[in-house]
Amino acid sequence: EIMMYSIVREIVVYLLFVFIIVIISYFSRDENAYWMRRTMQETFLQDFQEIRTTEHFWAWARGTLLDGLHPGQWYNNQPADNIGPLVADKISMLVGYAIIKQLR
């Protein structure tokens, strides 16, 4: 009977621990994380999988990457130059400079 009480107590403590971990991991998420990731993928990862050579990389960097780092035009074809440090989606802010480093 004492052994059974000990086993039941361990199971209850384990289930309580799992429940607390699930609650913490579920409620600490940002509600807009999915939309942010999707926007960044649509903006910067266009044709990224097709990069095979350095020439392809620099063509992607000069095209897609630079276009994504600067806001384009508004819906009425007016330039969006005066809106500050926003990237191409006009919602996300660019914090600091974009730097490409070579790892050796």
MIDOSE-1310 file (N, C-alpha, C; in nm, 2 decimals, decimal comma, always signed):
residues 104
eimm	+0,08/-0,12/+0,00/+0,00/+0,00/+0,00/+0,09/+0,13/+0,00; +0,19/+0,12/+0,07/+0,29/+0,24/+0,08/+0,35/+0,25/-0,06; +0,39/+0,14/-0,12/+0,45/+0,14/-0,25/+0,36/+0,20/-0,36; +0,23/+0,16/-0,35/+0,13/+0,21/-0,44/+0,11/+0,36/-0,43
ysiv	+0,11/+0,41/-0,30/+0,09/+0,55/-0,28/+0,21/+0,63/-0,34; +0,33/+0,57/-0,32/+0,45/+0,64/-0,38/+0,45/+0,64/-0,53; +0,40/+0,54/-0,59/+0,39/+0,54/-0,74/+0,29/+0,64/-0,79; +0,17/+0,64/-0,72/+0,07/+0,73/-0,76/+0,12/+0,88/-0,74
reiv	+0,19/+0,90/-0,64/+0,24/+1,04/-0,61/+0,34/+1,08/-0,72; +0,43/+0,99/-0,76/+0,52/+1,02/-0,86/+0,45/+1,05/-0,99; +0,35/+0,97/-1,03/+0,28/+1,00/-1,15/+0,21/+1,13/-1,15; +0,15/+1,17/-1,04/+0,08/+1,30/-1,02/+0,18/+1,41/-1,03
vyll	+0,29/+1,40/-0,97/+0,40/+1,50/-0,98/+0,45/+1,52/-1,12; +0,47/+1,41/-1,19/+0,52/+1,41/-1,32/+0,41/+1,48/-1,41; +0,29/+1,44/-1,40/+0,18/+1,50/-1,48/+0,17/+1,65/-1,46; +0,18/+1,69/-1,33/+0,18/+1,83/-1,30/+0,30/+1,90/-1,36
fvfi	+0,42/+1,84/-1,36/+0,54/+1,90/-1,42/+0,52/+1,92/-1,57; +0,46/+1,82/-1,64/+0,44/+1,82/-1,78/+0,33/+1,93/-1,81; +0,23/+1,94/-1,73/+0,13/+2,04/-1,75/+0,19/+2,18/-1,73; +0,27/+2,21/-1,64/+0,34/+2,34/-1,62/+0,43/+2,37/-1,74
ivii	+0,50/+2,27/-1,79/+0,59/+2,30/-1,90/+0,51/+2,33/-2,02; +0,40/+2,26/-2,05/+0,31/+2,29/-2,16/+0,25/+2,43/-2,15; +0,20/+2,47/-2,03/+0,15/+2,60/-2,01/+0,25/+2,71/-2,04; +0,37/+2,69/-1,98/+0,47/+2,80/-2,00/+0,51/+2,81/-2,15
syfs	+0,53/+2,70/-2,22/+0,57/+2,70/-2,36/+0,46/+2,76/-2,45; +0,34/+2,73/-2,41/+0,23/+2,78/-2,50/+0,20/+2,93/-2,48; +0,21/+2,98/-2,36/+0,17/+3,12/-2,34/+0,29/+3,21/-2,35; +0,41/+3,17/-2,37/+0,52/+3,26/-2,39/+0,55/+3,29/-2,54
rden	+0,46/+3,24/-2,63/+0,47/+3,27/-2,77/+0,41/+3,40/-2,81; +0,47/+3,46/-2,91/+0,42/+3,59/-2,96/+0,31/+3,55/-3,06; +0,20/+3,62/-3,06/+0,09/+3,60/-3,14/+0,12/+3,63/-3,29; +0,21/+3,72/-3,31/+0,24/+3,76/-3,45/+0,37/+3,69/-3,51
aywm	+0,42/+3,59/-3,44/+0,55/+3,53/-3,48/+0,53/+3,46/-3,62; +0,42/+3,40/-3,64/+0,39/+3,33/-3,77/+0,39/+3,43/-3,88; +0,32/+3,54/-3,86/+0,31/+3,64/-3,97/+0,45/+3,71/-3,99; +0,52/+3,73/-3,89/+0,66/+3,79/-3,91/+0,75/+3,70/-3,99
rrtm	+0,75/+3,57/-3,95/+0,83/+3,47/-4,02/+0,79/+3,46/-4,17; +0,66/+3,46/-4,19/+0,61/+3,44/-4,33/+0,65/+3,57/-4,41; +0,63/+3,68/-4,35/+0,67/+3,81/-4,43/+0,82/+3,81/-4,46; +0,90/+3,77/-4,36/+1,05/+3,77/-4,39/+1,08/+3,66/-4,49
qetf	+1,02/+3,55/-4,49/+1,04/+3,45/-4,60/+1,00/+3,50/-4,73; +0,88/+3,56/-4,74/+0,84/+3,61/-4,87/+0,93/+3,72/-4,92; +0,98/+3,80/-4,83/+1,06/+3,92/-4,87/+1,21/+3,88/-4,91; +1,27/+3,80/-4,82/+1,41/+3,77/-4,84/+1,45/+3,64/-4,90
lqdf	+1,37/+3,54/-4,89/+1,41/+3,41/-4,94/+1,36/+3,37/-5,08; +1,32/+3,47/-5,15/+1,28/+3,44/-5,29/+1,41/+3,40/-5,37; +1,40/+3,29/-5,43/+1,51/+3,23/-5,51/+1,63/+3,20/-5,43; +1,63/+3,19/-5,30/+1,74/+3,17/-5,22/+1,79/+3,02/-5,23
qeir	+1,70/+2,93/-5,25/+1,73/+2,79/-5,27/+1,81/+2,76/-5,40; +1,80/+2,85/-5,50/+1,86/+2,83/-5,62/+2,01/+2,88/-5,63; +2,06/+2,93/-5,52/+2,19/+2,99/-5,51/+2,29/+2,87/-5,51; +2,38/+2,86/-5,61/+2,47/+2,76/-5,62/+2,62/+2,81/-5,63
tteh	+2,63/+2,93/-5,68/+2,77/+2,99/-5,70/+2,77/+3,13/-5,64; +2,89/+3,18/-5,63/+2,90/+3,31/-5,57/+2,84/+3,42/-5,66; +2,84/+3,40/-5,79/+2,77/+3,49/-5,88/+2,62/+3,49/-5,85; +2,56/+3,37/-5,83/+2,42/+3,37/-5,80/+2,39/+3,44/-5,66
fwaw	+2,48/+3,42/-5,57/+2,46/+3,49/-5,44/+2,47/+3,64/-5,45; +2,56/+3,69/-5,52/+2,57/+3,84/-5,53/+2,46/+3,89/-5,62; +2,41/+3,82/-5,71/+2,29/+3,86/-5,79/+2,17/+3,87/-5,69; +2,16/+3,76/-5,61/+2,05/+3,76/-5,51/+2,06/+3,88/-5,41
argt	+2,19/+3,90/-5,36/+2,21/+4,01/-5,26/+2,18/+4,15/-5,32; +2,22/+4,17/-5,45/+2,20/+4,30/-5,51/+2,05/+4,32/-5,55; +1,98/+4,21/-5,57/+1,84/+4,22/-5,61/+1,75/+4,21/-5,49; +1,72/+4,08/-5,45/+1,62/+4,05/-5,35/+1,66/+4,11/-5,21
lldg	+1,78/+4,09/-5,17/+1,82/+4,14/-5,04/+1,81/+4,29/-5,03; +1,87/+4,36/-5,12/+1,87/+4,51/-5,11/+1,73/+4,57/-5,13; +1,65/+4,50/-5,22/+1,51/+4,55/-5,24/+1,43/+4,52/-5,11; +1,46/+4,42/-5,03/+1,39/+4,39/-4,91/+1,43/+4,48/-4,80
lhpg	+1,55/+4,53/-4,80/+1,60/+4,62/-4,69/+1,55/+4,76/-4,70; +1,50/+4,80/-4,82/+1,45/+4,94/-4,84/+1,30/+4,94/-4,88; +1,23/+5,03/-4,82/+1,08/+5,03/-4,86/+1,07/+5,07/-5,01; +0,98/+5,01/-5,08/+0,96/+5,04/-5,22/+0,86/+5,15/-5,23
qwyn	+0,75/+5,12/-5,31/+0,65/+5,23/-5,33/+0,53/+5,19/-5,26; +0,44/+5,29/-5,23/+0,31/+5,27/-5,17/+0,22/+5,22/-5,28; +0,10/+5,19/-5,24/+0,00/+5,13/-5,33/-0,04/+5,23/-5,44; -0,01/+5,36/-5,42/-0,04/+5,45/-5,53/+0,08/+5,50/-5,61
nqpa	+0,19/+5,42/-5,60/+0,31/+5,44/-5,67/+0,39/+5,56/-5,63; +0,36/+5,61/-5,51/+0,44/+5,72/-5,45/+0,56/+5,66/-5,38; +0,67/+5,72/-5,38/+0,79/+5,67/-5,31/+0,77/+5,67/-5,16; +0,82/+5,57/-5,10/+0,81/+5,55/-4,95/+0,94/+5,59/-4,89
dnig	+1,00/+5,70/-4,92/+1,14/+5,73/-4,87/+1,13/+5,80/-4,74; +1,02/+5,86/-4,70/+1,02/+5,94/-4,58/+0,96/+5,87/-4,46; +0,96/+5,74/-4,46/+0,89/+5,66/-4,35/+0,99/+5,61/-4,25; +1,12/+5,64/-4,26/+1,21/+5,60/-4,16/+1,27/+5,46/-4,19
plva	+1,32/+5,39/-4,09/+1,40/+5,27/-4,11/+1,31/+5,15/-4,13; +1,21/+5,15/-4,21/+1,13/+5,03/-4,23/+1,18/+4,95/-4,35; +1,16/+4,82/-4,35/+1,19/+4,74/-4,46/+1,08/+4,73/-4,56; +1,09/+4,64/-4,65/+1,00/+4,64/-4,77/+0,85/+4,62/-4,73
dkis	+0,82/+4,55/-4,62/+0,68/+4,53/-4,58/+0,62/+4,66/-4,52; +0,70/+4,76/-4,49/+0,66/+4,88/-4,43/+0,60/+4,87/-4,29; +0,63/+4,76/-4,23/+0,58/+4,73/-4,09/+0,70/+4,71/-4,00; +0,79/+4,62/-4,04/+0,91/+4,59/-3,96/+1,02/+4,69/-3,97
mlvg	+1,08/+4,72/-3,86/+1,19/+4,82/-3,86/+1,32/+4,76/-3,87; +1,41/+4,82/-3,95/+1,55/+4,78/-3,96/+1,63/+4,84/-3,85; +1,68/+4,76/-3,76/+1,76/+4,81/-3,65/+1,91/+4,79/-3,68; +1,98/+4,90/-3,70/+2,12/+4,90/-3,73/+2,14/+4,88/-3,88
yaii	+2,26/+4,85/-3,91/+2,30/+4,83/-4,05/+2,29/+4,68/-4,09; +2,27/+4,65/-4,21/+2,27/+4,51/-4,26/+2,42/+4,49/-4,30; +2,48/+4,39/-4,24/+2,62/+4,35/-4,26/+2,63/+4,21/-4,31; +2,71/+4,19/-4,41/+2,74/+4,05/-4,45/+2,89/+4,02/-4,41
kqlr	+2,90/+3,92/-4,33/+3,04/+3,88/-4,29/+3,08/+3,75/-4,35; +3,20/+3,73/-4,37/+3,26/+3,61/-4,42/+3,31/+3,53/-4,31; +3,26/+3,41/-4,29/+3,31/+3,32/-4,18/+3,42/+3,24/-4,24; +3,53/+3,22/-4,17/+3,64/+3,15/-4,21/+3,66/+3,03/-4,12
